[in-house]
């Protein structure tokens, strides 16, 4: 097995121009598979409630739930760096509350880095967590909230390769520099666009990684595991740009199992095949 990924290792990758790859996962088995595949970061996103539990509001997730999910991912991860999101609350309650929550995530969930959504609005929390010895992956960029603030149509901006207005470029560069100065070890740039994304990546010394709306102009990419493999009800009925369509494979498997069982055949047990 390759050496454990560390923050200095990711910094070296940026310095060498090597792309950093992350996967958002929420369970032990997905973490095991992603880790074996060789991803650099496994991120436990606070969208677990929407993507796995059928919730409609991401604000429903609690700290206890995030810790439980992250513990499962931690158990399945040997090499990759493990990150986790704060649920809504600790960051908004102030730096002291953020540090208390961060300590819980380190001690109880075993994270390597905490990811802060909306970090640009709370630089003092970034600094406080850093002083407490908890590395921060700071998320910023065009979100539904910031798009509204700047008079932009978020649905138009949040598509791969779509550039944000040029007037936003200087503002986003300044936000990135501010977060680096506050102590962040990495940035998660949401909806970067090729021009401003490249400008921000060049303006800071720390790795800039993108999820939604990112691209090769950044230091790396992070994707939802479910999106990458086509896992979810939405993948059953429409074609999407994914690396697999696990949902259709599962549907076919279950359909075959039901048919064979009703025909009186022995159901496959999942035991190792005899050679």
N, C-alpha and C positions, 0 to 999 in steps of 0.2 A: 504494500500500500504506500502511496505517495505520502510525503510529510504533511502534517496538519497545516491547513491554511491559516495564516495569521494576518493581522493588519499590515505589518511591514512587508509581508509577501505580496499583498494586493498593491501596496505602494510601489513595489519593485515592478510589478506587472505594468502599471501605468507608465513608469519611467522608461520601460523597455518597449512600450507600445503594444503589449500583449492584452488581448481583450479579456475582461473579467465577466464571467457568466454566473448568473444566479437563478434559482428556481424558488417560487413561493409554494410551500407545502404545509400540510396540516396534520399529517399522521406518520406513524412509525415506518410503515412499509414504503410509502412514497419517499420518505427521507432516505431510507436504505438504498433504494433504487437510484435516486438522484445522486447520492454520495458515490455509489459505485460507478456511475456514469462519468464522474469527474467534475461536477459543477464546483465552483469556488465558494458560493454562498448559498445557504438554504435559509430563506426568510419566512418566518411565520407571520402571515398577514392578518390584520384584524378583520378582513373580509371573510374569515372562516364561517361566520354565521350565515352570510349570504350564499357562499359557494358550496357549503357542505350541510348546513342545518336548515336551509329553507327560510331563513329570516329575510326581511325586506329592508331593515334599517341597520346599518353598520354600527350605530350608536348603542345597540342593545348589548354588545359584547362587554363582559366584565373582566376585571383584572384576574380574578380566580380562573375564569374560563381560558384566558390567554396563557396563563401559567400552565394549566393542565395540558393544553394542546402543544405548547412549546416543550414540555417535558417529554412528550411522545416523540417529537421530532429530534430532540437531543439524544434520546436513546438510540435512534436509528442513524445518527451521524457520527462518523469517525474522523473524516478528513476535512470536510467543508466548514467554513465559518458559519456559525448559527446566529441569525438575527431574529428579533421579534419586535412587533409594533406595540406601542402603548395603545390601550383602548382609549376612547374619548374620556377625558377627565383629569388624569394626573398632570398633563402638560398645561392644561387650561387653569389648573388650581394654583400654579406658581412653581418656582424653582425648588422649594423645599419638598412639596408634594411629589414633584418629578423625581427627585433624588430618592425619596422613600420608595417610590414605585420601582425605580431602577434597581435599587438594592434587592428588592424582592425578586425581580426578574433574574438577577445574577445568582442569588443564593438558592432560590427555589426552582428556577427553570433552567439554569445553567447556560444562559446566553453568553455570546462573545461580544455582541454589540447591540445597542438598542436603536431602533429606527423611529424617528420622530416625524410624524406628518404635520406639516404646517410649522416647521422649525423656525422659519424666517421671522415669524411673529413672536418667537420666544427665545431670543439669543441668550438671555440670562440663564435659562434652563439648560441650554447646551453647555454653557460654561460651568454651571454648577455640577452637572453630571460628569463632565470631564474631570473636574477637580476631585470628584468622589472616586475616580478611577474607572468610570464606566464609559467606554468608547461610544460615540454617537455617530449614527448614519442619518444625516439630516435631509429630509425630503422637502423640496420646494418646487416652484414652477407654476404653470397654469393649471388651476383647479377650477371646479365649478364656481367656487366662491370668489377667487381672484379674477376669473374671467368676467364675472358680473361687475366687480369693482372697477375694472378697466374698460367696461363697455364692449366686451367681446362676446361672440357667440361660441360657447364652449364646445358645442357639438361639431362646429366647423373646425376649430383649432385642434381638437383631440383625435385627429386621424393621423396614422403613420406618415411621416414625411411632410406634413403640413407645417409651414413656417408661421411663427407667431409674428405679430406686427413689429416692424423694425424699431418703433418707438419704445418697445418693451425690452430691447436688447440690453441697453445700458443699465436699466433697472435690475434685470436678472443677473447681470454680471456683478453688480454691486451687492446683491443679495448673496450670491455665491461667495464672494470675498468676505463678506461679513460673517457668514457661517463658518468659513475656514478660520478666521480670526477668533471666533468664539470658541473654537476647539474641536469642531467636527472632524472626524477622520475620513469620512466619505460623504458624498452628496448623492441624493436620488433626485434627478431632474425630471419632473413630470412634463410631458408634452413639449419637448425641447425644440424640435425643428432643426434642420441641418445647418442653418446659418448661425442662429443664436446658440445652438447646442455646441457647435465647434468653438465658438467664441468663449463660452463659459468654460469649456474643458481646458482651453489654453490659458485662461485667466487665473486658474487656481492650480496649486501643486498637488492637491489630494485627488483621489479617483472620483470621477463623475460617472454615475451609472444611471441608466434610464429604464423605466418600465413602459407604461403606456405612452405611445408617441415618440419613443426613443429610436435610435438607429446607430449605424456604424460610425457616426461622427462623435460619439461619446466613448468613454473608456471601457464601457461594458453595458450589458443588458441583463435585465431580470424579467422573467415571465412566470405567469401562473402555471403551475404544473397541469392543472385541469385544462387550460387553454392549449398548452403545448401538445397534449395527448388526446384532446377531444373528448373529455369526460364531463358529461352533464346532459340534461334532458335536451337542451337546445341543439346539441350536435346530432340528435337522432333524425331530425326532420329538415335540416338545411345544411348545405355544404359550406364549410368554413376553412380558412387557410390554417391548417394544423399539421403536425408531423405524424399524426395517427388519428384514428377515430375509434377510441376505446369503447365509446357508448354503443356504437353499432355492433362491435364485436361481442360486447356483453349481451346485448339484445338477442343476437344470433345464438349465442351459447345457451342462454336461458330457454329460448324457443326450442332448440334441439333437445335440451335436457327434458323439458316438459313432454315433448313428442315421444322420446324414447321411453320415458317412465310410463306413459300411458299405453305404450305398445308392449309393456311387460319386460322391457330390457333392464339390465342392471345399470343403475346410475353410476357414473364415474365418481370415484372417491377422492381423487386428488392425491392418492398415495404414489410414491415413487414407482416408476415403471420397472419391471424386472427385465434384465438384459439376458 
